[in-house]
Amino acid sequence: MGNRIDSDVVMALDLSAQRAYAVATTREGEMVREGVYRLTGRGLDDLMEGLAERPWVVMEAGGNSAWVQMELERRGAVVWVVSSTTLSNVRSGRKGGGRSGRKSDRDDAWSLLHLALALPGKMERVYHRT
């Protein structure tokens, strides 16, 4: 796929231990969904329900990213897992950014989404070992 968005819907997820903060828009920026979803099979079903075929999902690498990627791909999504340095670089550019700045799951999800829409070539993709 390269670094080009081939989907009508782009979604960014910020994963924590038991939940994901999700924000999704069309490529043109029209809001599709925003909210918190449990990291369970049912929660991921709820996340994907009613989305366009093959949504493009971007998330930061972390403890849950491997199995969440696998489950979302099984449900039809195109998933990109990006290096944690990708989001750190975005954070350092905003007021109060960087590791010392305040952040929230919502802020991180929106930052990933904006990066995916505006500068997909700047995302440092990583691959999980299987």
MIDOSE-1310 file (N, C-alpha, C; in nm, 2 decimals, decimal comma, always signed):
residues 130
mgnr	+0,08/-0,12/+0,00/+0,00/+0,00/+0,00/+0,09/+0,12/+0,00; +0,21/+0,12/+0,04/+0,29/+0,24/+0,05/+0,24/+0,33/+0,16; +0,27/+0,45/+0,15/+0,22/+0,55/+0,24/+0,11/+0,63/+0,19; +0,02/+0,57/+0,12/-0,10/+0,63/+0,06/-0,22/+0,58/+0,12
idsd	-0,32/+0,66/+0,15/-0,45/+0,62/+0,20/-0,53/+0,57/+0,09; -0,57/+0,44/+0,10/-0,65/+0,37/+0,00/-0,79/+0,34/+0,06; -0,84/+0,42/+0,15/-0,97/+0,39/+0,21/-1,04/+0,52/+0,23; -1,18/+0,51/+0,23/-1,26/+0,62/+0,25/-1,26/+0,67/+0,40
vvma	-1,23/+0,57/+0,49/-1,23/+0,60/+0,64/-1,09/+0,58/+0,69; -1,04/+0,68/+0,77/-0,91/+0,67/+0,84/-0,94/+0,68/+0,99; -0,88/+0,58/+1,06/-0,90/+0,57/+1,21/-0,77/+0,57/+1,28; -0,76/+0,64/+1,39/-0,64/+0,63/+1,47/-0,69/+0,58/+1,61
ldls	-0,60/+0,49/+1,67/-0,63/+0,43/+1,80/-0,52/+0,47/+1,89; -0,55/+0,50/+2,01/-0,45/+0,51/+2,12/-0,49/+0,40/+2,22; -0,40/+0,30/+2,23/-0,43/+0,18/+2,31/-0,37/+0,20/+2,45; -0,45/+0,15/+2,54/-0,40/+0,14/+2,68/-0,42/-0,01/+2,72
aqra	-0,41/-0,04/+2,85/-0,42/-0,18/+2,89/-0,55/-0,25/+2,86; -0,66/-0,18/+2,87/-0,79/-0,24/+2,86/-0,88/-0,17/+2,76; -0,84/-0,06/+2,70/-0,93/+0,01/+2,62/-0,85/+0,08/+2,51; -0,93/+0,13/+2,41/-0,87/+0,21/+2,30/-0,95/+0,33/+2,28
yava	-0,88/+0,44/+2,27/-0,95/+0,57/+2,23/-0,94/+0,57/+2,08; -1,06/+0,58/+2,01/-1,06/+0,58/+1,87/-1,12/+0,71/+1,82; -1,06/+0,76/+1,70/-1,12/+0,87/+1,63/-1,11/+0,83/+1,48; -1,22/+0,85/+1,41/-1,22/+0,82/+1,27/-1,29/+0,93/+1,19
ttre	-1,23/+0,96/+1,07/-1,29/+1,05/+0,98/-1,28/+1,00/+0,84; -1,35/+1,07/+0,75/-1,33/+1,04/+0,61/-1,20/+1,11/+0,57; -1,15/+1,08/+0,45/-1,02/+1,14/+0,41/-1,04/+1,29/+0,40; -1,17/+1,33/+0,38/-1,20/+1,48/+0,37/-1,21/+1,54/+0,50
gemv	-1,21/+1,47/+0,61/-1,22/+1,52/+0,74/-1,35/+1,52/+0,81; -1,45/+1,45/+0,75/-1,59/+1,44/+0,81/-1,58/+1,34/+0,92; -1,63/+1,38/+1,04/-1,63/+1,29/+1,15/-1,71/+1,16/+1,13; -1,65/+1,05/+1,16/-1,72/+0,92/+1,14/-1,75/+0,86/+1,28
regv	-1,65/+0,87/+1,37/-1,67/+0,81/+1,51/-1,56/+0,86/+1,60; -1,59/+0,87/+1,72/-1,49/+0,91/+1,83/-1,55/+0,85/+1,96; -1,46/+0,78/+2,03/-1,50/+0,73/+2,16/-1,40/+0,62/+2,21; -1,44/+0,57/+2,33/-1,36/+0,47/+2,40/-1,42/+0,33/+2,37
yrlt	-1,34/+0,23/+2,34/-1,38/+0,10/+2,32/-1,30/+0,00/+2,40; -1,36/-0,10/+2,45/-1,29/-0,20/+2,53/-1,21/-0,29/+2,44; -1,09/-0,33/+2,49/-1,01/-0,42/+2,41/-1,05/-0,56/+2,44; -1,16/-0,60/+2,38/-1,21/-0,73/+2,38/-1,26/-0,76/+2,24
grgl	-1,30/-0,89/+2,22/-1,35/-0,92/+2,09/-1,48/-0,84/+2,06; -1,57/-0,83/+2,16/-1,69/-0,76/+2,14/-1,66/-0,61/+2,12; -1,57/-0,56/+2,20/-1,53/-0,41/+2,19/-1,48/-0,38/+2,05; -1,40/-0,47/+1,99/-1,34/-0,45/+1,86/-1,45/-0,46/+1,75
ddlm	-1,55/-0,55/+1,78/-1,66/-0,56/+1,69/-1,74/-0,43/+1,69; -1,76/-0,38/+1,81/-1,84/-0,25/+1,82/-1,76/-0,14/+1,74; -1,63/-0,14/+1,76/-1,54/-0,04/+1,69/-1,56/-0,04/+1,54; -1,56/-0,16/+1,49/-1,56/-0,17/+1,34/-1,71/-0,17/+1,28
egla	-1,81/-0,18/+1,36/-1,94/-0,19/+1,32/-1,98/-0,06/+1,23; -2,03/-0,09/+1,12/-2,08/+0,02/+1,03/-1,98/+0,10/+0,96; -1,85/+0,06/+0,97/-1,75/+0,14/+0,90/-1,74/+0,10/+0,75; -1,69/+0,18/+0,67/-1,67/+0,15/+0,53/-1,58/+0,03/+0,51
erpw	-1,59/-0,03/+0,40/-1,51/-0,15/+0,38/-1,36/-0,11/+0,38; -1,29/-0,19/+0,45/-1,14/-0,18/+0,46/-1,10/-0,04/+0,51; -1,14/+0,00/+0,63/-1,09/+0,12/+0,69/-0,94/+0,11/+0,71; -0,87/+0,23/+0,70/-0,73/+0,23/+0,73/-0,71/+0,28/+0,88
vvme	-0,65/+0,19/+0,96/-0,63/+0,21/+1,10/-0,48/+0,23/+1,13; -0,45/+0,34/+1,21/-0,31/+0,36/+1,25/-0,31/+0,36/+1,40; -0,21/+0,29/+1,46/-0,19/+0,29/+1,60/-0,04/+0,29/+1,64; -0,01/+0,33/+1,75/+0,13/+0,33/+1,80/+0,16/+0,19/+1,85
aggn	+0,29/+0,15/+1,83/+0,33/+0,02/+1,88/+0,33/+0,01/+2,03; +0,29/-0,10/+2,09/+0,28/-0,12/+2,23/+0,24/-0,26/+2,27; +0,22/-0,28/+2,39/+0,19/-0,41/+2,45/+0,07/-0,48/+2,38; -0,03/-0,41/+2,34/-0,15/-0,47/+2,29/-0,16/-0,46/+2,13
sawv	-0,06/-0,39/+2,07/-0,08/-0,36/+1,93/-0,07/-0,48/+1,84; +0,00/-0,58/+1,88/+0,01/-0,70/+1,79/-0,12/-0,77/+1,78; -0,18/-0,81/+1,89/-0,31/-0,88/+1,88/-0,42/-0,79/+1,83; -0,42/-0,66/+1,86/-0,53/-0,57/+1,81/-0,51/-0,56/+1,66
qmel	-0,39/-0,55/+1,61/-0,37/-0,55/+1,47/-0,42/-0,67/+1,40; -0,39/-0,79/+1,45/-0,44/-0,91/+1,40/-0,59/-0,92/+1,40; -0,65/-0,88/+1,50/-0,80/-0,89/+1,51/-0,87/-0,79/+1,42; -0,81/-0,67/+1,41/-0,87/-0,57/+1,32/-0,85/-0,61/+1,17
errg	-0,74/-0,67/+1,14/-0,72/-0,71/+1,00/-0,81/-0,83/+0,97; -0,84/-0,91/+1,07/-0,93/-1,02/+1,05/-1,07/-0,97/+1,02; -1,10/-0,85/+1,07/-1,23/-0,78/+1,05/-1,23/-0,69/+0,93; -1,12/-0,70/+0,85/-1,12/-0,62/+0,72/-1,05/-0,49/+0,72
avvw	-0,99/-0,45/+0,83/-0,91/-0,32/+0,83/-0,77/-0,34/+0,77; -0,72/-0,23/+0,72/-0,58/-0,22/+0,68/-0,52/-0,15/+0,80; -0,42/-0,22/+0,87/-0,37/-0,16/+0,99/-0,22/-0,13/+0,98; -0,19/-0,01/+1,02/-0,05/+0,03/+1,03/-0,02/+0,05/+1,18
vvss	+0,09/-0,01/+1,22/+0,14/+0,01/+1,35/+0,27/+0,10/+1,33; +0,27/+0,21/+1,40/+0,38/+0,30/+1,39/+0,47/+0,31/+1,51; +0,59/+0,34/+1,49/+0,69/+0,35/+1,60/+0,64/+0,46/+1,70; +0,67/+0,43/+1,83/+0,64/+0,53/+1,93/+0,71/+0,66/+1,91
ttls	+0,82/+0,66/+1,83/+0,89/+0,79/+1,80/+0,81/+0,87/+1,71; +0,72/+0,81/+1,63/+0,63/+0,89/+1,54/+0,55/+0,99/+1,62; +0,48/+0,94/+1,73/+0,40/+1,03/+1,81/+0,48/+1,12/+1,89; +0,60/+1,08/+1,94/+0,68/+1,16/+2,02/+0,72/+1,28/+1,94
nvrs	+0,75/+1,26/+1,81/+0,79/+1,37/+1,72/+0,67/+1,47/+1,70; +0,55/+1,42/+1,70/+0,43/+1,51/+1,68/+0,42/+1,58/+1,82; +0,43/+1,51/+1,93/+0,41/+1,58/+2,06/+0,51/+1,69/+2,08; +0,64/+1,67/+2,04/+0,74/+1,77/+2,06/+0,71/+1,90/+1,98
grkg	+0,63/+1,89/+1,88/+0,59/+2,01/+1,80/+0,47/+2,09/+1,85; +0,40/+2,04/+1,95/+0,29/+2,11/+2,00/+0,32/+2,17/+2,14; +0,24/+2,27/+2,17/+0,26/+2,34/+2,30/+0,25/+2,24/+2,41; +0,35/+2,24/+2,50/+0,34/+2,15/+2,61/+0,38/+2,01/+2,57
ggrs	+0,43/+1,99/+2,45/+0,46/+1,86/+2,39/+0,58/+1,80/+2,45; +0,62/+1,69/+2,39/+0,74/+1,61/+2,44/+0,70/+1,53/+2,56; +0,79/+1,45/+2,61/+0,76/+1,36/+2,72/+0,72/+1,43/+2,85; +0,76/+1,55/+2,87/+0,73/+1,62/+2,99/+0,59/+1,68/+2,98
grks	+0,54/+1,70/+2,86/+0,41/+1,77/+2,85/+0,29/+1,68/+2,88; +0,18/+1,74/+2,92/+0,06/+1,67/+2,95/+0,00/+1,61/+2,82; -0,05/+1,49/+2,83/-0,11/+1,43/+2,71/-0,23/+1,35/+2,75; -0,31/+1,32/+2,66/-0,43/+1,23/+2,69/-0,44/+1,13/+2,58
drdd	-0,52/+1,03/+2,60/-0,55/+0,93/+2,50/-0,61/+1,00/+2,38; -0,70/+1,09/+2,41/-0,77/+1,16/+2,30/-0,68/+1,24/+2,22; -0,59/+1,32/+2,29/-0,49/+1,40/+2,21/-0,40/+1,31/+2,13; -0,36/+1,20/+2,18/-0,27/+1,11/+2,10/-0,34/+1,05/+1,98
awsl	-0,47/+1,01/+2,00/-0,54/+0,96/+1,88/-0,56/+1,07/+1,78; -0,60/+1,19/+1,82/-0,61/+1,29/+1,72/-0,48/+1,33/+1,65; -0,37/+1,33/+1,73/-0,24/+1,36/+1,67/-0,20/+1,25/+1,56; -0,23/+1,13/+1,59/-0,20/+1,02/+1,49/-0,29/+1,04/+1,37
lhla	-0,41/+1,07/+1,39/-0,50/+1,09/+1,28/-0,46/+1,20/+1,19; -0,42/+1,31/+1,25/-0,38/+1,43/+1,17/-0,25/+1,40/+1,09; -0,16/+1,32/+1,16/-0,04/+1,29/+1,09/-0,07/+1,19/+0,97; -0,16/+1,10/+1,00/-0,19/+1,00/+0,89/-0,26/+1,07/+0,77
lalp	-0,34/+1,17/+0,80/-0,41/+1,24/+0,69/-0,32/+1,34/+0,62; -0,24/+1,41/+0,69/-0,16/+1,52/+0,63/-0,02/+1,47/+0,58; +0,04/+1,38/+0,66/+0,18/+1,35/+0,62/+0,20/+1,20/+0,64; +0,13/+1,11/+0,57/+0,15/+0,97/+0,59/+0,29/+0,92/+0,56
gkme	+0,37/+0,99/+0,48/+0,51/+0,96/+0,46/+0,60/+0,98/+0,58; +0,56/+1,05/+0,68/+0,64/+1,08/+0,80/+0,62/+0,97/+0,90; +0,52/+0,88/+0,88/+0,50/+0,77/+0,98/+0,60/+0,66/+0,97; +0,66/+0,63/+1,08/+0,76/+0,52/+1,08/+0,69/+0,39/+1,12
rvyh	+0,66/+0,31/+1,01/+0,59/+0,19/+1,03/+0,68/+0,08/+1,09; +0,62/+0,00/+1,18/+0,69/-0,11/+1,24/+0,61/-0,24/+1,21; +0,68/-0,36/+1,22/+0,62/-0,48/+1,19/+0,64/-0,58/+1,31; +0,53/-0,64/+1,36/+0,54/-0,73/+1,47/+0,60/-0,87/+1,42
rt	+0,67/-0,93/+1,50/+0,72/-1,06/+1,47/+0,61/-1,16/+1,50; +0,60/-1,26/+1,42/+0,50/-1,36/+1,44/+0,56/-1,50/+1,47
